[in-house]
Amino acid sequence: MARPRKDAEGATARQRIIDAFWHLLEDRPVHDIVVGAVSDAACCNRGTFYYYFPDMNALVASAIREEFFSDDALARAVSGILAGGDAKFIMRSISPRRTRRISLIMRAGGERIVEVAVRDAVHARWRERLCEAGCDLEPASVFAIQFMVGGLLGYFSYMVQADDAAVPLDADARRYLRQVARATVQAVSDAQGLDPQDVKARLRCGVPKEPMDDAAAS
């Protein structure tokens, strides 16, 4: 199949297809979005769609990967919470647009898709920061990390279902989060044979100190 030409100005057909997917999510569940609707919204034909994506599952996976994991900001945010028990890491690491789109796809029925992507990204970051090249995390580390990631994702899903209403962490909740974070770091440290402070330093490396603004996100 010949490669679709790039418009003289504006986004490529591939980018228009991805943008169309996010637009359609505004008013319909992810599983109700079909190739025809995406092609129409992107002002391209089905042949162009299939040149870039073999099916809708591939489009959804690409849209999520490129929006949330084109850099490691989301994995940094979750790792920062796991390492330090500081819920503000999520705001310092993720742009407002990304936060909105995470909420959007979860509300549109994509919770499982987001969960799998986040779990894989966090696992990859901890493996990269804590393991020698070619090695993987110990099973006990994987369990500790994924157990806490599951709790964080569950909390975020709860906030999404609350229609973005603020669900603040009170003092007791913040204390609990810090306790679980310390337990997670200790379990991983024991399993990997590392010092807990070294684990925290490796994981927190590269986390931005200031929140990102909408202008930087656009």
mmCIF file of the C-alpha atoms, coordinates in Angstrom:
data_MODEL
# 
_entry.id   MODEL 
# 
loop_
_atom_site.group_PDB 
_atom_site.id 
_atom_site.type_symbol 
_atom_site.label_atom_id 
_atom_site.label_alt_id 
_atom_site.label_comp_id 
_atom_site.label_asym_id 
_atom_site.label_entity_id 
_atom_site.label_seq_id 
_atom_site.pdbx_PDB_ins_code 
_atom_site.Cartn_x 
_atom_site.Cartn_y 
_atom_site.Cartn_z 
_atom_site.occupancy 
_atom_site.B_iso_or_equiv 
_atom_site.pdbx_formal_charge 
_atom_site.auth_seq_id 
_atom_site.auth_comp_id 
_atom_site.auth_asym_id 
_atom_site.auth_atom_id 
_atom_site.pdbx_PDB_model_num 
ATOM 1   C CA . MET A 1 1   ? 0.000   0.000   0.000  1.00 0.00 ? 1   MET A CA 1 
ATOM 2   C CA . ALA A 1 2   ? 1.392   3.414   -0.952 1.00 0.00 ? 2   ALA A CA 1 
ATOM 3   C CA . ARG A 1 3   ? 2.252   5.737   1.900  1.00 0.00 ? 3   ARG A CA 1 
ATOM 4   C CA . PRO A 1 4   ? -0.399  8.484   2.315  1.00 0.00 ? 4   PRO A CA 1 
ATOM 5   C CA . ARG A 1 5   ? 1.008   11.889  1.460  1.00 0.00 ? 5   ARG A CA 1 
ATOM 6   C CA . LYS A 1 6   ? 1.552   14.447  4.194  1.00 0.00 ? 6   LYS A CA 1 
ATOM 7   C CA . ASP A 1 7   ? -0.622  17.540  3.959  1.00 0.00 ? 7   ASP A CA 1 
ATOM 8   C CA . ALA A 1 8   ? 1.220   20.668  2.952  1.00 0.00 ? 8   ALA A CA 1 
ATOM 9   C CA . GLU A 1 9   ? 0.239   22.172  6.283  1.00 0.00 ? 9   GLU A CA 1 
ATOM 10  C CA . GLY A 1 10  ? -1.067  20.646  9.476  1.00 0.00 ? 10  GLY A CA 1 
ATOM 11  C CA . ALA A 1 11  ? -0.892  17.229  11.050 1.00 0.00 ? 11  ALA A CA 1 
ATOM 12  C CA . THR A 1 12  ? -0.110  14.028  9.221  1.00 0.00 ? 12  THR A CA 1 
ATOM 13  C CA . ALA A 1 13  ? -2.946  11.614  8.522  1.00 0.00 ? 13  ALA A CA 1 
ATOM 14  C CA . ARG A 1 14  ? -1.642  9.377   11.296 1.00 0.00 ? 14  ARG A CA 1 
ATOM 15  C CA . GLN A 1 15  ? -1.786  12.188  13.835 1.00 0.00 ? 15  GLN A CA 1 
ATOM 16  C CA . ARG A 1 16  ? -5.252  13.214  12.658 1.00 0.00 ? 16  ARG A CA 1 
ATOM 17  C CA . ILE A 1 17  ? -6.432  9.639   13.235 1.00 0.00 ? 17  ILE A CA 1 
ATOM 18  C CA . ILE A 1 18  ? -5.072  9.667   16.788 1.00 0.00 ? 18  ILE A CA 1 
ATOM 19  C CA . ASP A 1 19  ? -6.565  13.101  17.474 1.00 0.00 ? 19  ASP A CA 1 
ATOM 20  C CA . ALA A 1 20  ? -9.909  11.886  16.086 1.00 0.00 ? 20  ALA A CA 1 
ATOM 21  C CA . PHE A 1 21  ? -9.856  8.955   18.515 1.00 0.00 ? 21  PHE A CA 1 
ATOM 22  C CA . TRP A 1 22  ? -9.428  11.293  21.514 1.00 0.00 ? 22  TRP A CA 1 
ATOM 23  C CA . HIS A 1 23  ? -12.174 13.564  20.177 1.00 0.00 ? 23  HIS A CA 1 
ATOM 24  C CA . LEU A 1 24  ? -14.614 10.677  19.777 1.00 0.00 ? 24  LEU A CA 1 
ATOM 25  C CA . LEU A 1 25  ? -13.917 9.526   23.335 1.00 0.00 ? 25  LEU A CA 1 
ATOM 26  C CA . GLU A 1 26  ? -15.583 12.697  24.558 1.00 0.00 ? 26  GLU A CA 1 
ATOM 27  C CA . ASP A 1 27  ? -19.073 11.327  23.862 1.00 0.00 ? 27  ASP A CA 1 
ATOM 28  C CA . ARG A 1 28  ? -18.878 7.535   23.500 1.00 0.00 ? 28  ARG A CA 1 
ATOM 29  C CA . PRO A 1 29  ? -17.338 4.467   25.162 1.00 0.00 ? 29  PRO A CA 1 
ATOM 30  C CA . VAL A 1 30  ? -13.997 3.310   23.816 1.00 0.00 ? 30  VAL A CA 1 
ATOM 31  C CA . HIS A 1 31  ? -15.468 0.001   22.633 1.00 0.00 ? 31  HIS A CA 1 
ATOM 32  C CA . ASP A 1 32  ? -18.126 1.812   20.567 1.00 0.00 ? 32  ASP A CA 1 
ATOM 33  C CA . ILE A 1 33  ? -15.559 3.673   18.478 1.00 0.00 ? 33  ILE A CA 1 
ATOM 34  C CA . VAL A 1 34  ? -15.178 2.054   15.058 1.00 0.00 ? 34  VAL A CA 1 
ATOM 35  C CA . VAL A 1 35  ? -12.836 2.500   12.107 1.00 0.00 ? 35  VAL A CA 1 
ATOM 36  C CA . GLY A 1 36  ? -15.445 4.291   9.987  1.00 0.00 ? 36  GLY A CA 1 
ATOM 37  C CA . ALA A 1 37  ? -16.140 6.918   12.642 1.00 0.00 ? 37  ALA A CA 1 
ATOM 38  C CA . VAL A 1 38  ? -12.437 7.554   13.215 1.00 0.00 ? 38  VAL A CA 1 
ATOM 39  C CA . SER A 1 39  ? -11.757 7.829   9.480  1.00 0.00 ? 39  SER A CA 1 
ATOM 40  C CA . ASP A 1 40  ? -14.615 10.287  9.009  1.00 0.00 ? 40  ASP A CA 1 
ATOM 41  C CA . ALA A 1 41  ? -13.509 12.419  11.940 1.00 0.00 ? 41  ALA A CA 1 
ATOM 42  C CA . ALA A 1 42  ? -9.914  12.383  10.695 1.00 0.00 ? 42  ALA A CA 1 
ATOM 43  C CA . CYS A 1 43  ? -10.985 13.300  7.123  1.00 0.00 ? 43  CYS A CA 1 
ATOM 44  C CA . CYS A 1 44  ? -9.287  10.265  5.631  1.00 0.00 ? 44  CYS A CA 1 
ATOM 45  C CA . ASN A 1 45  ? -10.409 6.992   4.068  1.00 0.00 ? 45  ASN A CA 1 
ATOM 46  C CA . ARG A 1 46  ? -10.265 3.489   5.534  1.00 0.00 ? 46  ARG A CA 1 
ATOM 47  C CA . GLY A 1 47  ? -7.238  2.644   3.422  1.00 0.00 ? 47  GLY A CA 1 
ATOM 48  C CA . THR A 1 48  ? -5.290  5.418   5.132  1.00 0.00 ? 48  THR A CA 1 
ATOM 49  C CA . PHE A 1 49  ? -6.425  4.176   8.528  1.00 0.00 ? 49  PHE A CA 1 
ATOM 50  C CA . TYR A 1 50  ? -5.284  0.626   7.782  1.00 0.00 ? 50  TYR A CA 1 
ATOM 51  C CA . TYR A 1 51  ? -1.972  1.854   6.419  1.00 0.00 ? 51  TYR A CA 1 
ATOM 52  C CA . TYR A 1 52  ? -1.088  3.082   9.908  1.00 0.00 ? 52  TYR A CA 1 
ATOM 53  C CA . PHE A 1 53  ? -3.092  0.741   12.167 1.00 0.00 ? 53  PHE A CA 1 
ATOM 54  C CA . PRO A 1 54  ? -4.128  -2.879  11.551 1.00 0.00 ? 54  PRO A CA 1 
ATOM 55  C CA . ASP A 1 55  ? -7.248  -2.469  13.707 1.00 0.00 ? 55  ASP A CA 1 
ATOM 56  C CA . MET A 1 56  ? -8.884  -0.363  16.419 1.00 0.00 ? 56  MET A CA 1 
ATOM 57  C CA . ASN A 1 57  ? -6.979  -2.148  19.195 1.00 0.00 ? 57  ASN A CA 1 
ATOM 58  C CA . ALA A 1 58  ? -3.707  -1.032  17.631 1.00 0.00 ? 58  ALA A CA 1 
ATOM 59  C CA . LEU A 1 59  ? -4.953  2.548   17.383 1.00 0.00 ? 59  LEU A CA 1 
ATOM 60  C CA . VAL A 1 60  ? -6.053  2.593   21.027 1.00 0.00 ? 60  VAL A CA 1 
ATOM 61  C CA . ALA A 1 61  ? -2.728  1.123   22.162 1.00 0.00 ? 61  ALA A CA 1 
ATOM 62  C CA . SER A 1 62  ? -0.764  3.652   20.101 1.00 0.00 ? 62  SER A CA 1 
ATOM 63  C CA . ALA A 1 63  ? -2.845  6.603   21.280 1.00 0.00 ? 63  ALA A CA 1 
ATOM 64  C CA . ILE A 1 64  ? -2.356  5.653   24.926 1.00 0.00 ? 64  ILE A CA 1 
ATOM 65  C CA . ARG A 1 65  ? 1.339   4.877   24.525 1.00 0.00 ? 65  ARG A CA 1 
ATOM 66  C CA . GLU A 1 66  ? 2.099   8.139   22.729 1.00 0.00 ? 66  GLU A CA 1 
ATOM 67  C CA . GLU A 1 67  ? -0.018  10.308  25.025 1.00 0.00 ? 67  GLU A CA 1 
ATOM 68  C CA . PHE A 1 68  ? 1.088   8.852   28.344 1.00 0.00 ? 68  PHE A CA 1 
ATOM 69  C CA . PHE A 1 69  ? 4.418   7.144   27.670 1.00 0.00 ? 69  PHE A CA 1 
ATOM 70  C CA . SER A 1 70  ? 6.198   9.150   24.965 1.00 0.00 ? 70  SER A CA 1 
ATOM 71  C CA . ASP A 1 71  ? 8.384   10.086  27.932 1.00 0.00 ? 71  ASP A CA 1 
ATOM 72  C CA . ASP A 1 72  ? 8.467   8.462   31.353 1.00 0.00 ? 72  ASP A CA 1 
ATOM 73  C CA . ALA A 1 73  ? 6.537   11.192  33.194 1.00 0.00 ? 73  ALA A CA 1 
ATOM 74  C CA . LEU A 1 74  ? 3.683   8.925   34.280 1.00 0.00 ? 74  LEU A CA 1 
ATOM 75  C CA . ALA A 1 75  ? 6.018   6.148   35.396 1.00 0.00 ? 75  ALA A CA 1 
ATOM 76  C CA . ARG A 1 76  ? 8.094   8.780   37.243 1.00 0.00 ? 76  ARG A CA 1 
ATOM 77  C CA . ALA A 1 77  ? 4.994   10.035  39.006 1.00 0.00 ? 77  ALA A CA 1 
ATOM 78  C CA . VAL A 1 78  ? 3.893   6.603   40.214 1.00 0.00 ? 78  VAL A CA 1 
ATOM 79  C CA . SER A 1 79  ? 7.459   5.682   41.153 1.00 0.00 ? 79  SER A CA 1 
ATOM 80  C CA . GLY A 1 80  ? 7.764   8.918   43.117 1.00 0.00 ? 80  GLY A CA 1 
ATOM 81  C CA . ILE A 1 81  ? 4.660   8.071   45.122 1.00 0.00 ? 81  ILE A CA 1 
ATOM 82  C CA . LEU A 1 82  ? 5.889   4.529   45.707 1.00 0.00 ? 82  LEU A CA 1 
ATOM 83  C CA . ALA A 1 83  ? 9.318   5.730   46.773 1.00 0.00 ? 83  ALA A CA 1 
ATOM 84  C CA . GLY A 1 84  ? 8.292   8.638   48.965 1.00 0.00 ? 84  GLY A CA 1 
ATOM 85  C CA . GLY A 1 85  ? 4.614   8.374   49.791 1.00 0.00 ? 85  GLY A CA 1 
ATOM 86  C CA . ASP A 1 86  ? 4.060   11.864  48.361 1.00 0.00 ? 86  ASP A CA 1 
ATOM 87  C CA . ALA A 1 87  ? 0.815   12.134  46.395 1.00 0.00 ? 87  ALA A CA 1 
ATOM 88  C CA . LYS A 1 88  ? 1.920   15.533  45.011 1.00 0.00 ? 88  LYS A CA 1 
ATOM 89  C CA . PHE A 1 89  ? 4.394   13.717  42.772 1.00 0.00 ? 89  PHE A CA 1 
ATOM 90  C CA . ILE A 1 90  ? 1.496   13.033  40.416 1.00 0.00 ? 90  ILE A CA 1 
ATOM 91  C CA . MET A 1 91  ? 0.870   16.776  39.926 1.00 0.00 ? 91  MET A CA 1 
ATOM 92  C CA . ARG A 1 92  ? 4.553   17.604  39.530 1.00 0.00 ? 92  ARG A CA 1 
ATOM 93  C CA . SER A 1 93  ? 5.067   14.955  36.874 1.00 0.00 ? 93  SER A CA 1 
ATOM 94  C CA . ILE A 1 94  ? 1.932   14.877  34.721 1.00 0.00 ? 94  ILE A CA 1 
ATOM 95  C CA . SER A 1 95  ? 0.618   17.751  32.632 1.00 0.00 ? 95  SER A CA 1 
ATOM 96  C CA . PRO A 1 96  ? -3.034  18.793  33.012 1.00 0.00 ? 96  PRO A CA 1 
ATOM 97  C CA . ARG A 1 97  ? -3.809  17.560  29.494 1.00 0.00 ? 97  ARG A CA 1 
ATOM 98  C CA . ARG A 1 98  ? -2.502  14.098  30.305 1.00 0.00 ? 98  ARG A CA 1 
ATOM 99  C CA . THR A 1 99  ? -4.475  14.018  33.529 1.00 0.00 ? 99  THR A CA 1 
ATOM 100 C CA . ARG A 1 100 ? -7.651  14.930  31.629 1.00 0.00 ? 100 ARG A CA 1 
ATOM 101 C CA . ARG A 1 101 ? -7.036  12.271  28.996 1.00 0.00 ? 101 ARG A CA 1 
ATOM 102 C CA . ILE A 1 102 ? -6.352  9.571   31.581 1.00 0.00 ? 102 ILE A CA 1 
ATOM 103 C CA . SER A 1 103 ? -9.685  10.453  33.181 1.00 0.00 ? 103 SER A CA 1 
ATOM 104 C CA . LEU A 1 104 ? -11.359 10.533  29.778 1.00 0.00 ? 104 LEU A CA 1 
ATOM 105 C CA . ILE A 1 105 ? -10.320 7.078   28.673 1.00 0.00 ? 105 ILE A CA 1 
ATOM 106 C CA . MET A 1 106 ? -11.000 5.530   32.073 1.00 0.00 ? 106 MET A CA 1 
ATOM 107 C CA . ARG A 1 107 ? -14.468 7.060   32.124 1.00 0.00 ? 107 ARG A CA 1 
ATOM 108 C CA . ALA A 1 108 ? -15.029 5.774   28.581 1.00 0.00 ? 108 ALA A CA 1 
ATOM 109 C CA . GLY A 1 109 ? -14.490 2.177   29.670 1.00 0.00 ? 109 GLY A CA 1 
ATOM 110 C CA . GLY A 1 110 ? -10.744 1.909   29.179 1.00 0.00 ? 110 GLY A CA 1 
ATOM 111 C CA . GLU A 1 111 ? -9.739  1.286   32.813 1.00 0.00 ? 111 GLU A CA 1 
ATOM 112 C CA . ARG A 1 112 ? -8.182  -2.091  32.049 1.00 0.00 ? 112 ARG A CA 1 
ATOM 113 C CA . ILE A 1 113 ? -6.223  -0.708  29.083 1.00 0.00 ? 113 ILE A CA 1 
ATOM 114 C CA . VAL A 1 114 ? -4.775  2.081   31.234 1.00 0.00 ? 114 VAL A CA 1 
ATOM 115 C CA . GLU A 1 115 ? -4.055  -0.303  34.103 1.00 0.00 ? 115 GLU A CA 1 
ATOM 116 C CA . VAL A 1 116 ? -2.023  -2.688  31.958 1.00 0.00 ? 116 VAL A CA 1 
ATOM 117 C CA . ALA A 1 117 ? -0.072  0.167   30.358 1.00 0.00 ? 117 ALA A CA 1 
ATOM 118 C CA . VAL A 1 118 ? 0.748   1.807   33.700 1.00 0.00 ? 118 VAL A CA 1 
ATOM 119 C CA . ARG A 1 119 ? 1.750   -1.487  35.330 1.00 0.00 ? 119 ARG A CA 1 
ATOM 120 C CA . ASP A 1 120 ? 4.090   -2.295  32.435 1.00 0.00 ? 120 ASP A CA 1 
ATOM 121 C CA . ALA A 1 121 ? 5.625   1.196   32.441 1.00 0.00 ? 121 ALA A CA 1 
ATOM 122 C CA . VAL A 1 122 ? 6.238   1.223   36.202 1.00 0.00 ? 122 VAL A CA 1 
ATOM 123 C CA . HIS A 1 123 ? 7.744   -2.255  36.107 1.00 0.00 ? 123 HIS A CA 1 
ATOM 124 C CA . ALA A 1 124 ? 10.067  -1.180  33.281 1.00 0.00 ? 124 ALA A CA 1 
ATOM 125 C CA . ARG A 1 125 ? 11.197  1.931   35.183 1.00 0.00 ? 125 ARG A CA 1 
ATOM 126 C CA . TRP A 1 126 ? 11.973  0.058   38.405 1.00 0.00 ? 126 TRP A CA 1 
ATOM 127 C CA . ARG A 1 127 ? 13.792  -2.655  36.456 1.00 0.00 ? 127 ARG A CA 1 
ATOM 128 C CA . GLU A 1 128 ? 15.841  -0.019  34.604 1.00 0.00 ? 128 GLU A CA 1 
ATOM 129 C CA . ARG A 1 129 ? 16.744  1.854   37.787 1.00 0.00 ? 129 ARG A CA 1 
ATOM 130 C CA . LEU A 1 130 ? 17.406  -1.115  40.084 1.00 0.00 ? 130 LEU A CA 1 
ATOM 131 C CA . CYS A 1 131 ? 18.689  -3.990  37.923 1.00 0.00 ? 131 CYS A CA 1 
ATOM 132 C CA . GLU A 1 132 ? 21.792  -4.727  35.910 1.00 0.00 ? 132 GLU A CA 1 
ATOM 133 C CA . ALA A 1 133 ? 21.342  -4.759  32.135 1.00 0.00 ? 133 ALA A CA 1 
ATOM 134 C CA . GLY A 1 134 ? 19.561  -7.917  31.020 1.00 0.00 ? 134 GLY A CA 1 
ATOM 135 C CA . CYS A 1 135 ? 18.283  -8.721  34.516 1.00 0.00 ? 135 CYS A CA 1 
ATOM 136 C CA . ASP A 1 136 ? 14.755  -8.452  35.903 1.00 0.00 ? 136 ASP A CA 1 
ATOM 137 C CA . LEU A 1 137 ? 13.267  -7.666  39.273 1.00 0.00 ? 137 LEU A CA 1 
ATOM 138 C CA . GLU A 1 138 ? 12.973  -10.417 41.850 1.00 0.00 ? 138 GLU A CA 1 
ATOM 139 C CA . PRO A 1 139 ? 9.482   -11.929 42.219 1.00 0.00 ? 139 PRO A CA 1 
ATOM 140 C CA . ALA A 1 140 ? 9.079   -10.429 45.709 1.00 0.00 ? 140 ALA A CA 1 
ATOM 141 C CA . SER A 1 141 ? 9.854   -6.980  44.266 1.00 0.00 ? 141 SER A CA 1 
ATOM 142 C CA . VAL A 1 142 ? 7.333   -7.427  41.478 1.00 0.00 ? 142 VAL A CA 1 
ATOM 143 C CA . PHE A 1 143 ? 4.655   -8.392  43.980 1.00 0.00 ? 143 PHE A CA 1 
ATOM 144 C CA . ALA A 1 144 ? 5.334   -5.406  46.263 1.00 0.00 ? 144 ALA A CA 1 
ATOM 145 C CA . ILE A 1 145 ? 5.410   -2.913  43.396 1.00 0.00 ? 145 ILE A CA 1 
ATOM 146 C CA . GLN A 1 146 ? 2.335   -4.196  41.600 1.00 0.00 ? 146 GLN A CA 1 
ATOM 147 C CA . PHE A 1 147 ? 0.358   -4.490  44.829 1.00 0.00 ? 147 PHE A CA 1 
ATOM 148 C CA . MET A 1 148 ? 0.818   -0.792  45.552 1.00 0.00 ? 148 MET A CA 1 
ATOM 149 C CA . VAL A 1 149 ? 0.345   0.248   41.921 1.00 0.00 ? 149 VAL A CA 1 
ATOM 150 C CA . GLY A 1 150 ? -2.998  -1.554  42.007 1.00 0.00 ? 150 GLY A CA 1 
ATOM 151 C CA . GLY A 1 151 ? -4.052  0.487   45.019 1.00 0.00 ? 151 GLY A CA 1 
ATOM 152 C CA . LEU A 1 152 ? -3.043  3.780   43.404 1.00 0.00 ? 152 LEU A CA 1 
ATOM 153 C CA . LEU A 1 153 ? -4.880  2.918   40.198 1.00 0.00 ? 153 LEU A CA 1 
ATOM 154 C CA . GLY A 1 154 ? -7.944  1.940   42.181 1.00 0.00 ? 154 GLY A CA 1 
ATOM 155 C CA . TYR A 1 155 ? -7.898  5.294   43.973 1.00 0.00 ? 155 TYR A CA 1 
ATOM 156 C CA . PHE A 1 156 ? -7.522  7.178   40.701 1.00 0.00 ? 156 PHE A CA 1 
ATOM 157 C CA . SER A 1 157 ? -10.401 5.194   39.201 1.00 0.00 ? 157 SER A CA 1 
ATOM 158 C CA . TYR A 1 158 ? -12.521 6.121   42.228 1.00 0.00 ? 158 TYR A CA 1 
ATOM 159 C CA . MET A 1 159 ? -11.758 9.812   41.658 1.00 0.00 ? 159 MET A CA 1 
ATOM 160 C CA . VAL A 1 160 ? -12.696 9.467   37.987 1.00 0.00 ? 160 VAL A CA 1 
ATOM 161 C CA . GLN A 1 161 ? -16.027 7.887   38.878 1.00 0.00 ? 161 GLN A CA 1 
ATOM 162 C CA . ALA A 1 162 ? -16.620 10.820  41.233 1.00 0.00 ? 162 ALA A CA 1 
ATOM 163 C CA . ASP A 1 163 ? -16.737 13.033  38.098 1.00 0.00 ? 163 ASP A CA 1 
ATOM 164 C CA . ASP A 1 164 ? -13.422 14.686  38.875 1.00 0.00 ? 164 ASP A CA 1 
ATOM 165 C CA . ALA A 1 165 ? -14.696 15.911  42.223 1.00 0.00 ? 165 ALA A CA 1 
ATOM 166 C CA . ALA A 1 166 ? -11.834 16.537  44.610 1.00 0.00 ? 166 ALA A CA 1 
ATOM 167 C CA . VAL A 1 167 ? -11.214 13.526  46.815 1.00 0.00 ? 167 VAL A CA 1 
ATOM 168 C CA . PRO A 1 168 ? -8.472  14.917  49.057 1.00 0.00 ? 168 PRO A CA 1 
ATOM 169 C CA . LEU A 1 169 ? -6.089  12.833  51.096 1.00 0.00 ? 169 LEU A CA 1 
ATOM 170 C CA . ASP A 1 170 ? -6.531  13.789  54.733 1.00 0.00 ? 170 ASP A CA 1 
ATOM 171 C CA . ALA A 1 171 ? -3.750  13.485  57.308 1.00 0.00 ? 171 ALA A CA 1 
ATOM 172 C CA . ASP A 1 172 ? -4.571  9.854   58.123 1.00 0.00 ? 172 ASP A CA 1 
ATOM 173 C CA . ALA A 1 173 ? -4.624  8.883   54.444 1.00 0.00 ? 173 ALA A CA 1 
ATOM 174 C CA . ARG A 1 174 ? -1.304  10.624  53.784 1.00 0.00 ? 174 ARG A CA 1 
ATOM 175 C CA . ARG A 1 175 ? 0.216   8.875   56.788 1.00 0.00 ? 175 ARG A CA 1 
ATOM 176 C CA . TYR A 1 176 ? -1.034  5.534   55.506 1.00 0.00 ? 176 TYR A CA 1 
ATOM 177 C CA . LEU A 1 177 ? 0.378   6.243   52.039 1.00 0.00 ? 177 LEU A CA 1 
ATOM 178 C CA . ARG A 1 178 ? 3.796   7.016   53.509 1.00 0.00 ? 178 ARG A CA 1 
ATOM 179 C CA . GLN A 1 179 ? 3.707   3.837   55.577 1.00 0.00 ? 179 GLN A CA 1 
ATOM 180 C CA . VAL A 1 180 ? 2.833   1.691   52.569 1.00 0.00 ? 180 VAL A CA 1 
ATOM 181 C CA . ALA A 1 181 ? 5.490   3.453   50.478 1.00 0.00 ? 181 ALA A CA 1 
ATOM 182 C CA . ARG A 1 182 ? 8.128   2.710   53.123 1.00 0.00 ? 182 ARG A CA 1 
ATOM 183 C CA . ALA A 1 183 ? 7.020   -0.920  53.289 1.00 0.00 ? 183 ALA A CA 1 
ATOM 184 C CA . THR A 1 184 ? 7.166   -1.187  49.482 1.00 0.00 ? 184 THR A CA 1 
ATOM 185 C CA . VAL A 1 185 ? 10.679  0.268   49.329 1.00 0.00 ? 185 VAL A CA 1 
ATOM 186 C CA . GLN A 1 186 ? 11.835  -1.973  52.157 1.00 0.00 ? 186 GLN A CA 1 
ATOM 187 C CA . ALA A 1 187 ? 10.421  -5.094  50.497 1.00 0.00 ? 187 ALA A CA 1 
ATOM 188 C CA . VAL A 1 188 ? 12.050  -4.219  47.177 1.00 0.00 ? 188 VAL A CA 1 
ATOM 189 C CA . SER A 1 189 ? 15.334  -3.352  48.882 1.00 0.00 ? 189 SER A CA 1 
ATOM 190 C CA . ASP A 1 190 ? 15.395  -6.691  50.693 1.00 0.00 ? 190 ASP A CA 1 
ATOM 191 C CA . ALA A 1 191 ? 14.559  -8.630  47.537 1.00 0.00 ? 191 ALA A CA 1 
ATOM 192 C CA . GLN A 1 192 ? 17.142  -6.804  45.376 1.00 0.00 ? 192 GLN A CA 1 
ATOM 193 C CA . GLY A 1 193 ? 19.858  -6.655  48.042 1.00 0.00 ? 193 GLY A CA 1 
ATOM 194 C CA . LEU A 1 194 ? 19.981  -2.852  48.003 1.00 0.00 ? 194 LEU A CA 1 
ATOM 195 C CA . ASP A 1 195 ? 19.927  -0.127  50.632 1.00 0.00 ? 195 ASP A CA 1 
ATOM 196 C CA . PRO A 1 196 ? 16.458  1.493   50.964 1.00 0.00 ? 196 PRO A CA 1 
ATOM 197 C CA . GLN A 1 197 ? 17.890  5.007   50.658 1.00 0.00 ? 197 GLN A CA 1 
ATOM 198 C CA . ASP A 1 198 ? 19.685  3.996   47.470 1.00 0.00 ? 198 ASP A CA 1 
ATOM 199 C CA . VAL A 1 199 ? 16.440  2.605   46.049 1.00 0.00 ? 199 VAL A CA 1 
ATOM 200 C CA . LYS A 1 200 ? 14.582  5.835   46.830 1.00 0.00 ? 200 LYS A CA 1 
ATOM 201 C CA . ALA A 1 201 ? 17.339  7.977   45.336 1.00 0.00 ? 201 ALA A CA 1 
ATOM 202 C CA . ARG A 1 202 ? 17.393  5.964   42.109 1.00 0.00 ? 202 ARG A CA 1 
ATOM 203 C CA . LEU A 1 203 ? 13.631  6.081   41.703 1.00 0.00 ? 203 LEU A CA 1 
ATOM 204 C CA . ARG A 1 204 ? 13.224  9.761   42.500 1.00 0.00 ? 204 ARG A CA 1 
ATOM 205 C CA . CYS A 1 205 ? 15.964  10.830  40.095 1.00 0.00 ? 205 CYS A CA 1 
ATOM 206 C CA . GLY A 1 206 ? 14.495  13.019  37.364 1.00 0.00 ? 206 GLY A CA 1 
ATOM 207 C CA . VAL A 1 207 ? 11.173  13.864  39.045 1.00 0.00 ? 207 VAL A CA 1 
ATOM 208 C CA . PRO A 1 208 ? 10.407  17.554  38.373 1.00 0.00 ? 208 PRO A CA 1 
ATOM 209 C CA . LYS A 1 209 ? 10.129  19.866  41.362 1.00 0.00 ? 209 LYS A CA 1 
ATOM 210 C CA . GLU A 1 210 ? 7.482   22.197  39.962 1.00 0.00 ? 210 GLU A CA 1 
ATOM 211 C CA . PRO A 1 211 ? 4.060   21.440  38.401 1.00 0.00 ? 211 PRO A CA 1 
ATOM 212 C CA . MET A 1 212 ? 3.707   21.669  34.657 1.00 0.00 ? 212 MET A CA 1 
ATOM 213 C CA . ASP A 1 213 ? 1.284   24.255  33.298 1.00 0.00 ? 213 ASP A CA 1 
ATOM 214 C CA . ASP A 1 214 ? -1.282  23.984  30.534 1.00 0.00 ? 214 ASP A CA 1 
ATOM 215 C CA . ALA A 1 215 ? 0.788   26.072  28.147 1.00 0.00 ? 215 ALA A CA 1 
ATOM 216 C CA . ALA A 1 216 ? 3.674   23.632  28.341 1.00 0.00 ? 216 ALA A CA 1 
ATOM 217 C CA . ALA A 1 217 ? 1.293   20.732  27.862 1.00 0.00 ? 217 ALA A CA 1 
ATOM 218 C CA . SER A 1 218 ? -0.392  22.026  24.729 1.00 0.00 ? 218 SER A CA 1 
# 
